[in-house]
Amino acid sequence: MALEVIGAGFGRTGTASLKAALEILGYDKCHHMFEVIASSKQIDYWYAIARGDQPDWDAVFEGFRSCVDFPASLYYRQLADEYPEAKVVLSLRSPDSWYSSARETIYTMSQLITSWLRIIPRLRKLSYLVQTSIWKGKFGGRFEDRETAIGVFKQHIEEVRAAIPPERLLVMEVKEGWGPLCQFLGEEIPDVPFPRVNDTAEFHQRIRLVKAVLALPWVFAFAGLAWACWHYLA
């Protein structure tokens, strides 16, 4: 099974909603960071990629018809070359609102894996691939500098526009709903509302839960954090 839709947008540009929308349209399953967190095999794949190994994209995306979000969106050029028939969707939002959302959610969550938790192999690999590919890689270790991070966000948008032919690329905000996406993919508009999932308030609930788990005595934290990851991050 080859990828048919490649998401090139950063995390927190509505990628969870876009994932749900693509799956409603039949591009199922859609790969997202959710799948990486929930699968030891996926963590191993992306950990190896972050370490510089040559990826076997067919293996990484076995069973998937589409992909969105980090970490896949960082490799949109390679994926577009690997799957030349696939269409590319660049999800975006205003740079200021994107930065505020990303810093309050996915960046904060990624920093909660403290050094002692990295003795757990799965969390150690997850932390490594996220830090190496995203925060230290794409953002050069300067994500906390708002101006720098927004500059990277804007540059990524321009790079995608330049790299992907216009007839193969859709640039959209998820607030536009079904119209642009369905027209681009040649699909009928479903008789259901466009999904709206994984908003900032929902993500804040997850962060509060993980922080509460980390406040427990360390002998209980291993089991509690594992439960939180499986049930609230997936």
C-alpha positions in Angstrom: 0.0 0.0 0.0 1.5 3.3 -1.1 0.8 6.7 0.5 -1.9 8.7 -1.4 -1.9 11.8 0.7 1.2 13.4 2.3 0.7 16.1 5.0 3.5 18.7 5.0 2.1 20.9 7.8 3.7 21.2 11.2 2.1 19.9 14.3 -0.6 22.2 15.8 -1.9 23.3 12.4 -5.0 21.2 12.7 -3.3 17.9 11.9 -5.4 15.8 14.2 -8.6 17.2 12.6 -7.1 16.6 9.2 -6.2 13.0 10.1 -9.8 12.4 11.1 -11.1 14.0 7.9 -8.8 11.9 5.7 -9.9 8.8 7.4 -13.6 9.7 6.9 -12.8 10.1 3.2 -11.3 6.6 3.1 -7.6 7.4 3.3 -7.4 5.1 6.3 -5.3 4.7 8.3 -3.7 8.1 8.5 -0.3 8.3 10.2 0.1 10.9 12.9 2.4 11.4 15.9 -0.4 9.5 17.8 0.6 6.3 16.0 4.2 6.8 16.9 3.5 7.2 20.6 1.2 4.2 20.6 3.5 1.8 18.8 6.9 0.5 19.9 7.6 -0.5 16.2 6.8 3.1 15.1 9.1 4.5 17.8 11.9 2.2 16.6 11.4 3.2 13.0 11.5 6.9 13.7 14.3 6.6 16.3 16.4 5.0 13.6 15.6 7.7 11.1 16.5 10.4 13.7 19.8 8.6 14.2 20.5 8.9 10.4 19.5 5.5 9.2 18.2 5.2 5.6 14.4 4.7 6.0 12.4 2.0 4.4 9.3 4.1 3.8 7.2 1.2 2.7 7.9 -0.5 6.1 7.3 2.7 8.1 3.9 3.4 6.4 2.8 -0.2 6.1 -1.0 -0.2 6.5 -1.3 3.6 6.0 -2.8 5.4 3.1 -2.0 8.9 4.3 0.2 10.8 6.8 0.1 14.1 8.6 1.8 15.8 11.5 5.3 15.4 13.0 7.5 13.5 12.4 6.4 12.5 8.9 5.8 16.1 7.7 9.5 16.9 8.2 10.2 14.4 5.4 7.6 15.6 2.9 10.2 16.0 0.1 11.5 12.5 0.5 8.0 11.1 0.7 6.8 13.1 -2.3 9.7 11.6 -4.3 9.1 8.1 -2.9 5.4 8.3 -3.8 5.1 10.4 -6.9 1.4 9.8 -7.3 0.6 11.1 -3.8 -0.9 14.5 -3.3 0.5 16.9 -0.7 -1.6 18.9 1.8 0.1 21.8 3.6 -2.0 22.6 6.6 -1.3 26.0 8.2 -2.7 28.7 10.5 -1.5 32.2 11.5 2.1 32.0 12.7 1.4 33.7 16.0 -1.5 31.4 17.0 0.5 28.4 15.8 3.5 29.3 18.0 1.3 29.9 21.1 -0.5 26.7 20.6 2.6 24.6 19.9 4.5 26.0 22.9 1.6 25.5 25.3 1.0 21.9 24.1 3.4 19.7 22.2 6.5 21.5 23.3 5.5 21.5 26.9 4.5 17.9 26.8 7.8 16.9 25.2 9.8 18.6 28.0 8.0 16.5 30.6 10.0 13.4 29.9 12.6 14.2 32.6 16.0 12.6 32.8 15.1 9.8 35.2 12.2 8.8 33.0 14.6 8.2 30.2 15.7 5.0 31.9 12.6 3.5 30.3 13.8 2.4 26.8 10.6 3.3 25.0 10.4 6.8 26.5 14.1 7.4 25.9 13.8 6.6 22.2 10.6 8.7 21.9 12.3 11.6 23.6 15.4 11.3 21.4 13.5 11.2 18.2 11.3 14.2 19.1 14.1 16.3 20.4 16.5 15.4 17.6 14.1 15.6 14.7 11.9 18.5 15.8 13.2 20.8 18.6 16.9 20.4 18.0 16.7 19.5 14.4 14.0 21.6 12.6 14.2 24.4 15.1 17.9 24.3 15.8 17.3 24.1 19.6 15.8 27.6 19.6 12.1 26.9 19.7 11.7 29.0 22.9 12.8 32.0 20.9 9.4 33.0 19.5 10.8 35.1 16.6 13.2 32.2 15.5 10.5 29.6 15.7 8.0 31.6 13.8 10.7 32.2 11.2 11.2 28.5 10.8 7.5 28.0 10.5 7.2 30.6 7.7 10.3 29.3 5.9 8.8 25.8 5.9 5.7 27.0 4.2 7.7 28.8 1.5 9.9 25.7 1.0 6.8 23.5 0.5 5.3 25.9 -1.9 8.6 26.0 -3.9 9.2 22.2 -3.8 5.8 20.8 -4.7 4.2 21.6 -8.1 1.0 23.6 -7.6 -1.2 21.0 -9.2 0.0 18.5 -6.6 -0.3 20.8 -3.6 -3.2 22.0 -1.5 -2.5 24.8 1.0 -5.4 25.0 3.5 -6.5 25.8 7.0 -8.8 23.2 8.6 -11.3 25.9 9.4 -12.1 26.0 5.7 -13.8 22.7 6.1 -14.5 20.0 3.6 -14.7 22.1 0.4 -11.0 22.6 -0.5 -9.9 19.2 0.6 -12.6 17.3 -1.2 -12.2 19.3 -4.4 -8.4 18.7 -4.3 -8.8 14.9 -3.7 -11.7 14.5 -6.1 -14.0 13.3 -3.3 -17.7 13.9 -2.5 -18.3 16.1 0.5 -19.4 13.8 3.4 -22.7 14.3 5.1 -21.0 14.9 8.4 -19.4 18.0 9.9 -15.6 18.5 9.4 -13.8 17.0 12.4 -12.6 19.4 15.2 -10.4 17.4 17.5 -7.4 17.8 19.8 -7.8 21.5 20.6 -5.6 23.3 23.0 -8.0 23.0 25.9 -8.1 19.2 25.4 -4.3 19.1 25.2 -4.0 21.1 28.4 -6.0 18.4 30.2 -3.4 15.8 29.1 -0.5 18.0 30.3 -2.2 18.4 33.7 -2.6 14.7 34.0 1.0 14.0 33.1 2.2 16.6 35.6 0.1 15.1 38.3 1.6 11.7 37.5 5.1 13.1 37.7 4.3 14.6 41.1 3.7 11.1 42.5 6.5 9.3 44.4 8.8 7.9 41.7 7.9 4.3 42.5 4.4 4.9 41.2 5.3 7.2 38.4 6.4 4.5 35.9 3.0 2.8 35.9 1.1 6.1 36.0 2.9 7.7 33.1 2.6 4.6 31.0 -1.1 4.6 31.6 -1.3 8.3 30.7 0.6 7.8 27.5 -1.5 4.9 26.3 -4.9 6.4 27.3 -4.5 10.1 26.7 -1.8 10.6 24.1 -3.0 8.0 21.7 
